[in-house]
C-alpha cells in the first residue's frame, strides 16, 4: 500500500524563524513559500513547515499512496482512527491523515508529480 516516504511537515508557529533556520541548514531557499505553508525540496522529498501545526503533536510524516481514497479506507478498516479526510491541496495532490494504533498521526499523500531523484550518494562501504 505505501509507496515510500514523501513528506514530513514540521509545526512552525514562528514560521519566519523556522524558515530561516531550515534555509541555513539545507543550504537552499524554499521552493514554495506562503504564509500558510513553506516547502523545501530535499533530493525530491518534501520538508515542510506548517504555522498552524501543533508542536506538542510533533511532525507529521506522509507516506505515498497510489489512491488516497483506497488507502484511507484500508487504514480505517485496519483500526486506525479518523484524522482528516481526503482533501485536494492543489495541483492534483490529495492528502489525508489517521491516528494509528500508537496514537501518532500518520499521513498519506497521492502525488501524481512525485519522482524519485537518482541516488547521487557516494558508494557505501564498511561501517556506513
Secondary structure, DSSP 8 states (H G I E B T S, - for coil): ---EEEEEEEE-SSHHHHHHHHHHHHTS--SEEETTEEEEEETTEEEEEETT--TTT--EEEEE-S-HHHHHHHHHHTT-EEEEEEEEEETTEEEEEEE-TTS-EEEEEE-TT-------S----TT-
